[in-house]
């Protein structure tokens, strides 16, 4: 039998859950998720469930098993990384294979790796960019289209950003929407969709792996631009744009296109 899960297992995520789902919705999510994790842990032969610090996407637990250390993820609806997104990421060569899943939980192997971090070395960041640029094409028609998802974020207040986050001005929003129309016509392929430094892990040998894919169909330059912006958060916008362009050119992609995507990343508060 799996280790019992204490009633107060989820408080470190409850504030985030309340922001996304409302107080009543967060309580319901916590109770149902607690039950689902206990059932799945028993079914999957997991022991020693321990909550660990998670990002804005949902609850996260480490566990042990006969097959080795494991991670259980319980995404917040409705913007959570889906099982389909994780499976597409693995098929594209950017992430680890999903070991087990339910309609709300994902079981993955626990990696011996560290997050890229907010101020990564040039070597690590280039390794992450090469991984993104080299993702294999995969068929994932069930994933949302990148431009449509971004357009919705620009036209209404996103639920997954802080209420203190400064929205774009009206003229800026209209300009970026026009830019998005121009950029959105490129070839669609699997994109991670949330390449913040916490979702890029660096192994002991220097290789990178991606986790917590949002999963969208769009332009790889968006992922590179997001990586550039999120690893230069305090830099002025022109510096972020130039950095996105340089990072793209380093891995053989279009620098000008990456710089344009960086403008969309900032305005949409990805």
N, C-alpha and C positions, 0 to 999 in steps of 0.2 A: 504493500500500500504506500501511496505517496505521503510525504510529511504533511500534517495538517497546516492549513493556511490561516494565520491569525485574522480575526475580524478587522483589525486595523491595518491590513496589508497595503492598501492603496493610497494613503493620505498624501504622499509626495506627488501624486498626479491629480489629486482632486481639485486643486485650484485651477489647473489647466482644463480639466474636464468641465468645471463649472463655467468657465469662459466660453467654451465651445458648445456645451449642451444645456446650459442653465442649471440651476441648483437641483431641481427635481430630476432632470435628465442625468446629471452627474451621479446622483445617489443610485438611480436605477442602473446606470452603466456599471458602477462599482460593485453593486450586489450581484448582478448577473455575471460580470466578468470573474469575480471571485469564485462563483460556483463553476463557471466554465473552466477556469484554470485548474481547480481541484480535480474535476472529472478528467480533464485531458492529461494531467500529470499522472494519475492512476493508470489511465489507458496506455500512456506512452512509457511507463516505467521510470518516471522521474523521481528523484529524491532531493532533499535539501533545497527546496525552493526558497530563493532569497531575492527580494526586490532590490533592484539596482537603479541608479540614477538614469532616467530616461529623458529623451528630448520632448519636443512638443507633439510628437506623433501618438503617444500612448504609453501604456504600462509595459514594463520590461522586468523579466526575472531571469536569474541564473539558476541552473540546476545541474545535478550530476545524474549519470545514467551508466548502464553497463557499457554502452558504446562510447562514452567519453563525456566531457562537459557540454552542456547545452544552453541555449537561450530561448526563452518563450516570449513572444511579443503579442500584445493585445492592443491593436490600434484603436484610436478614437474615431468614431464615425463623425461626419461623413467624408472627411478629407484624408483619411488614413491611408498609408500604403497598403495595398491589397495583396492577397495571395497571388493574384495574377501578375502584379507588378514584380513581386519577388521572383516568381518563376521566369518571367521574361528577362529579368536582370541576369539570372543564372545562365539562361540559354544564350544571352548575348555575350557571355564571358566576363561579366563584371562583378558578379557576386557569387555567394555560395548557394548550393542547392537547398531547396526547402525539403526538410526531412519528413515532416508531417504537417498537416494543417486541418483546420476546421473552418467554418464560415466566419470565425472571428479571431482565431489564434493561429500563429505561425511558430513552428519549431525549427530552429536552425542550430548548426554546430557553433560552439563558442570558439572564437578565433583568438589566437595569441597575437594580438595586434593592438596598436594605439591609434587614437584619433589623429587626423592630420593636424588639427589645432588651428587657432586663429592666426598664428604667425609662423607658418611652416617654412622649412628651408626651401631654397630654389630647387634643389634636387627632388625633394618629396613632392613638391607641387607640380613639377614637370612630369614626374612619374604618374601622378593622378591625371594630368591632362592627356598623357599618352594612352592611358587606360580608357578614358572617355572617347578619345578619337578612334580607338580601335575596337569599340563594341561592335559585335557582329549584328547584321540585320536579322531581326526576328519578326515573325508575324504575331501581332497582338491586337487584333481589331477591337477587342473589348476595352482597351485602354482609351482614355479621353484624348482628344486632339489638343495639342499644346496651345495653339493660338486662341482657340475658343475658351480654354481654361483661363488664360491670361486676360482675355478680354472681359470675362466675368469679374475678375479681381479688380480690374481698372474701373469698371462701371458700377461696382457696389463695394461696400466695406467688407474686406475679407474677414472671415471668422477666426482665422488662425494668426492674426497679428495683434500686438498690444493695442489697447484703446488709446495709448499715449503716442502711438506711432503717427508720424505726420503724413497725411495723405497728399498726393500730388494736387497742385492747383488745377483749376478748370482748363486753362490754356495748355498746361503741361500734359494733362490727361488726354486732351484732344490730339496734341502733337504725337504722343506716344501711341495712341490708337491708330493714327495714320501710319506711323512707322511699323506697327505690328501688322497692318494690312500688307505692307510691302514685304516684310520678313516672313510672314506666314505662308507664303506661296512656295517655299522651297520644298525639297524632297523630305517626306515624312519617314522617320525611322524611330526605333525605340530610344527614348531619352530617360535618364534617371529622374529628372524633374526637381531634385532638391539636393544639389551638390554643395551643401554647406560643409565646413570642415569636420563636423561631427559625424557626417555620413561617409567620410572617406577614411578608411583604416590603413595604416602602414605596418607591414610585418617586419620582423627582425631582419630579414634579408633585403628590405627596402622596397619590396613589391607592394602594390596597393590593391585593395578590394573595396567595393562599394556596398553599402548597406542601406536599408530603409528607403528604397526607391519609391517615389510617388508614382512613377510609371505613366508616361505620356507618349504620344506619337508626335514627333516634331523634328526640330533642327538641332544637331549636336552642338552647334555654336552657342545655343542657349545654355547648355550644361557648362561649357567652358566659361561663358560670361558670368554665370552664377558663381562658379568657383573663384574667378578673379575678384568679383565684387565682395564676396563673403570673406576672402582672405586679405582684403584691404578695406575693411569697414570704415575706418576713420579717414581714409584718403579722400581728397576732393574728387568730384565726379569725373573731371577730365583725366585725372591720374588713373582712376579705375578703368576708364575707357581705353586708355593707352595700354594699360596692363593686360586687359582682355585681348586686345589686338596682338600684343607681343606673345602672349601665351598661345593663342591660336596659331600664329605663324611658326612658333617653335615646333608644333606638331603637324605642320603641313596643311593647316586650314586657313580660311579667309579671315585675316585680321580685321578688315573693315566691317565685315558682317558680325564678328564677335563684339566689336565696340558698339555697334548699333544695338545688339541684344542686351548689352550691359545697361543701356538706358531704359529698356523695358523692365529688366530685373529690378532696378531701383524703384521705378514708378509703381510697379505691381506689388512691391514689398514682398517678394518671394522669400 
